Amino acid sequence: MEYKWLLFDADGTLFDFDRAEASALCKTLGQFGVPFTPEHLSTYQRINKHLWRALENGLITPGVLGVRRFELFFEELQLDLSPHSFSPTYLVQLGTCSELIAGAVEILQALHTRYQLAIVTNGLKAVQRSRLSCSPIREYIAEMVISEEVGASKPDRAIFDAAFERIGRPLKSEVLMIGDSLTSDIEGGYRYGVDTCWYNPTNQSQSLGLEITYQIRNLGELADLL
């Protein structure tokens, strides 16, 4: 297939979000005088993933998510901290964590000479734009579409409408969506009618019955596919 645009997810596809999340949580708790423990991370990740799934399903807004995750986190671990004070401090720390998935720089460097590259992400604008600005991949990314800015999250077709508007309304056959999440990236792309590439480094099973165009276990495989 002759694609013109490659749409990448950000977290878990290009950016190593697990490392960034752990680092940001550790630093922010330290600023508030709380020693970091592995229990803090596992509890926070469980709560955060649940709320992001609710966001994908349109049940909450990004603004609610940003504070609610810390309300639940502090309640469960009985920490006497203010979610409204903690959340913006955490976002600042997260915005400085631009660790990348292995091979991300190399593959984008190779692909950007032949394709236009964009990021379509379910995320918070303060975090995503900050991380990209201090990342070595910034020079390869022509557009960045963020769910908080457009008012819709993957898999909602509205975020794909916004992305297509931003990149000049190409034919759907000229676009490939690449991401690690079956429920947002791959289902969203599939329902919108574009080809999809599932980045699946842990070899998870495909449980949604989607027709996935490509599947890869490391980003370097994109060079052979494309």
C-alpha positions in Angstrom: 0.0 0.0 0.0 1.3 3.5 -0.9 0.7 5.6 2.2 1.3 9.3 2.4 0.7 9.8 6.1 1.6 7.6 9.1 -0.3 8.4 12.3 1.4 7.4 15.5 0.1 7.0 18.9 2.3 8.6 21.5 2.3 6.8 24.9 3.4 3.2 24.7 4.2 3.5 21.0 6.8 6.2 20.7 7.2 7.4 24.3 8.0 5.0 27.1 5.1 6.0 29.3 5.7 3.4 32.0 9.2 4.9 32.8 7.9 8.4 32.5 5.0 7.8 34.8 7.2 6.1 37.5 9.7 8.9 37.3 7.1 11.7 37.5 5.2 10.1 40.4 8.4 9.5 42.4 9.6 13.1 41.9 6.2 14.6 42.7 5.7 12.5 45.9 9.2 13.6 46.9 8.2 17.3 46.5 5.3 16.7 48.8 7.4 14.9 51.4 6.2 11.3 50.7 8.9 8.6 50.2 8.2 6.7 47.0 7.5 2.9 47.2 6.6 0.3 44.6 3.1 0.1 46.1 2.6 3.8 45.2 3.3 3.1 41.5 1.2 -0.1 41.2 -1.8 1.5 42.9 -1.6 4.7 40.8 -1.2 2.8 37.6 -4.3 0.6 38.3 -6.4 3.7 39.1 -5.1 5.7 36.2 -5.6 2.9 33.6 -9.2 2.5 34.8 -9.9 6.2 34.4 -8.3 6.5 31.0 -10.5 3.6 29.8 -13.5 5.6 31.1 -12.2 8.6 29.1 -12.0 6.5 25.9 -15.6 5.5 26.5 -16.7 9.1 26.9 -17.6 8.8 30.5 -15.3 11.5 31.9 -13.4 14.5 30.6 -9.6 15.0 30.7 -10.1 17.7 33.4 -11.9 15.4 35.6 -9.4 12.6 35.1 -6.4 14.7 36.0 -7.7 15.3 39.6 -9.9 12.3 40.1 -7.0 9.8 39.8 -5.2 11.5 42.7 -8.4 11.7 44.8 -8.7 7.9 44.5 -5.0 7.4 44.9 -4.7 9.4 48.1 -7.9 7.9 49.5 -6.7 4.3 48.9 -3.3 4.9 50.4 -4.5 7.2 53.1 -2.3 10.1 52.1 -3.2 13.5 53.5 -2.5 15.5 50.3 -4.5 17.8 48.1 -5.3 16.3 44.6 -5.8 19.9 43.3 -2.3 20.9 44.3 -0.6 17.6 43.4 -2.1 17.2 39.9 -0.5 20.3 38.2 2.9 19.5 39.9 2.7 16.0 38.6 1.9 17.2 35.1 4.9 19.5 35.1 7.2 16.6 36.0 5.5 14.3 33.5 6.0 16.9 30.8 9.8 16.7 31.3 9.9 12.9 30.9 10.5 12.3 27.2 12.0 8.8 27.4 11.4 6.9 24.1 10.6 3.4 23.2 13.7 1.6 21.8 14.1 2.3 18.2 11.7 5.2 18.0 14.3 7.8 16.9 15.8 5.6 14.3 12.6 4.5 12.7 11.1 8.0 12.5 14.4 9.3 11.1 14.2 6.6 8.3 10.5 7.0 7.6 10.2 10.8 7.5 12.1 11.0 4.2 9.3 9.1 2.5 6.1 9.8 4.6 4.5 12.6 6.5 4.4 11.7 10.2 1.8 12.8 12.8 0.9 11.9 16.3 -2.7 11.3 17.4 -2.9 10.9 21.1 -5.3 10.6 24.0 -3.5 12.9 26.3 -3.3 16.2 28.1 -1.9 19.0 26.0 0.4 20.4 28.7 2.1 17.0 29.0 2.2 16.0 25.3 3.4 19.2 23.8 6.1 19.6 26.5 7.4 16.1 26.0 7.6 16.4 22.3 9.3 19.8 22.4 12.2 18.3 24.4 12.4 15.0 22.5 14.7 14.2 19.6 11.8 13.1 17.5 10.2 16.5 17.4 11.9 17.4 14.0 10.2 14.4 12.3 6.6 15.1 13.4 4.6 17.4 11.1 1.4 17.5 13.2 0.3 16.5 16.7 -3.4 16.0 17.5 -4.3 15.8 21.2 -7.6 14.6 22.5 -7.9 17.3 25.1 -7.5 20.0 22.4 -10.0 18.6 20.0 -12.6 17.4 22.6 -12.6 13.8 21.5 -10.6 10.7 22.4 -9.7 7.6 20.4 -11.5 5.5 19.4 -14.1 8.2 18.7 -14.2 9.1 15.0 -14.2 12.8 15.9 -10.5 12.8 16.8 -9.8 11.1 13.4 -11.9 13.8 11.7 -9.8 16.4 13.5 -6.6 14.7 12.5 -7.6 14.4 8.8 -8.6 18.1 8.8 -5.2 19.0 10.2 -3.2 16.9 7.7 -5.1 18.1 4.6 -7.9 15.6 4.2 -6.0 12.8 2.4 -7.7 9.7 1.2 -8.2 7.1 3.9 -6.3 4.6 1.8 -3.3 6.9 2.1 -3.2 6.8 5.9 -1.9 4.2 8.3 -2.6 4.3 12.1 0.1 2.8 14.3 -0.4 2.2 18.0 -0.2 -0.2 20.9 -3.8 0.0 22.2 -6.3 -2.3 20.6 -9.2 -0.4 22.2 -8.2 3.1 21.2 -5.6 3.1 18.3 -6.5 0.0 16.4 -10.3 -0.1 17.0 -10.4 3.6 16.3 -8.5 3.4 13.1 -10.4 0.3 11.9 -13.8 1.8 12.6 -12.7 5.0 10.8 -11.7 3.0 7.7 -7.9 3.4 7.7 -5.3 0.6 7.7 -3.8 -0.2 11.1 -0.6 -1.5 12.5 -0.7 -2.9 16.0 2.6 -2.4 17.9 2.4 -5.5 20.2 5.7 -6.0 21.9 4.4 -8.5 24.5 2.5 -10.6 22.0 -0.9 -10.1 23.5 -3.9 -12.0 22.0 -6.2 -10.1 19.7 -9.6 -10.4 21.5 -11.8 -7.8 19.7 -12.2 -9.5 16.3 -10.7 -6.6 14.5 -9.2 -6.9 11.0 -5.7 -5.6 11.7 -3.6 -4.8 8.6 -0.2 -5.3 10.2 1.2 -6.4 13.5 4.7 -5.8 14.8 6.7 -6.5 18.0 9.3 -3.9 17.6 9.3 -0.5 15.8 12.1 -1.5 13.6 9.8 -3.9 11.7 8.1 -0.9 10.2 11.1 -0.4 7.9 10.4 -3.8 6.3 6.6 -3.3 6.1 6.8 0.1 4.6 
